[in-house]
Amino acid sequence: MDYLVLGPLAVQGHQGVDLTPTPPKVREVLALLLLRNQTLVLTSELIDELWPDNPPVSALSTLQTYIYKLRNLLSSGNDERSAILRTRPHGYMLAVPPEHIDSHHFERLMGEGQAALAADDPGTAADRLAQALSLWRGPALADVTAGSLLSAYATALEESRLRALELRVDVDLRLGRHRKAISELKTLVGDYPLHEEFHVQLMLALQRSGRRPEALDVYQRLRGLLVEELGVEPSSKAQATHQALLSSEDTLEVPIPAITVTTASRGDRTPDEWRPVAPAQLPPDMVGFTSRSDALDKLLGALVEPRADSTPVVAVGGMPGVGKTVLAVHAAHTLRQSYPDGQLFAQLGGSTSKPADPADILGDFLTAAGVPEDRIPVSLDGRIGAFRTWTAKRQVLVVLDDAASAAQVQPLLPGCPPSAAIVTGRAGLGGLASAVHLQLDLPSTADGVELLQSMIGRTLTGGETRAAELIVQLCGNLPLAIRAVGGRLSATSWPLKKLAERLIGATRRLDEVIFADMDVRDRLLASYRRLSEEERHLLRLLSLLPSPVFTSHGVAKLLQSDSEMVDGLLLHLVENHFVRVLAQNADEIVYTFHELVRFFAQEQVERELSYPEDSEEEETMELL
């Protein structure tokens, strides 16, 4: 089944059978669900769209009737009705494969056209843009009654069509098709009399065709219209083109822009002044622990000697605060000379409640690469295509820090070697099947002491070494905790022995491993909030066991729970680095806690017992 919104609304079944609903409000509901495909549309939004001024008392039941009719329509020949139109809390979601909606094809083709322009391939760009425009059968949703939401979406689609027209005409002019473009541009100027870009393009096409007087007349008519209707002069670009027409002795000397820049922030810079640049976005190489030679060698080896048939990707995992970012940034700095076309860095916010949108990250990457704003596609697919086109002929290293999932990372990876990527994340990167997976473990006590020394800024002597070893062990050998206490030592000039005694005597040790933005509790809390309630509940119970070492069988027996359910919950806790596998044999897996994680889980027990309502409210606010 195909769904068409670029023109009159239409639903086409097998062999082109027309299945378009006829009731106006059912069509309105379908149009909004299609334009928000695979996204929740709230019941309140649908009611406001259908009855913007005064919804009837029966609005909800009437809307449910419309949904029922749509389900019957969309499930024609499909027994699984709910697979297409799904009911969700507070709303509905249409789950149509994007390739069955014409607006998706338009965005994809337009993105490919923009990517071809960025790669200086006007022939391919002209073909893709022409295909994109051929999908339009008239104004978007021409026969659908539109409320405020649908009107906004239809306007956005129309603006995208105009942008595609501008780009395709630009490409035609670059390819010397100026004579052919004149008649189309005259029609466009008539249809959009205040659209300056079409006037500028017509001036150029006429000039290139040896019709300078007509080109000058186009400018005068444009200026007269703008002054009369809006009280403004033409844009600096239109004025510059007019001046070039006046001063040119040869009718072929007026330059044709490679692409039209309309963004005010670019000032008066002409479109062909932009040049690709080599971005250098890496954070400073961090001072501190980077001496884990085994892990570093494995990471560097995977990028220096990659497989020839796929993009080299290394996924670095590990518990919060173990030093994933430090290792990734240090490795990237080590490899800078191997990636002369640039190094890109993005913080993906995977441990927060609002992970970064891949489309936004790609927009930032393309901007850093020197691509003008108006050549950056709007859709995610278009940006993926533009980014992979840009990296295809370059050696670029991409560092993606704190990823939420493989799905978030996949669009941000270069499409082919010699470009490469390093990804860090606490969990969820198993879906990067072609990546080399590196689990970063805790450093040795000796390495932890070396890190502590670097934070203090001096070499330890005599009894200080033993005190330093004790501090590292009380920090659970966790680099973030060691950095935090090192920062405190540096700021307070306390003797190491005093800090060790303070850590031993602390009733809440996590309060002692905080300095500036280095806070172990905050890092653990961010991951804790991403667990399910069942996983949180089990974690809290495990922290109350008399020993930090336990087996799934023992836990299931203690809780009188199903062993398979406990195994599944423990597996998720291991994946999220709240629990570690200590040993494994044919019959049993032995688990344990990191010491600071156990303290954290016990704090959550206290919080749950003391402030159950506050805890629930905080979690609700976090979700909102």
Disulfide bonds with the S-S distance in Angstrom:
none
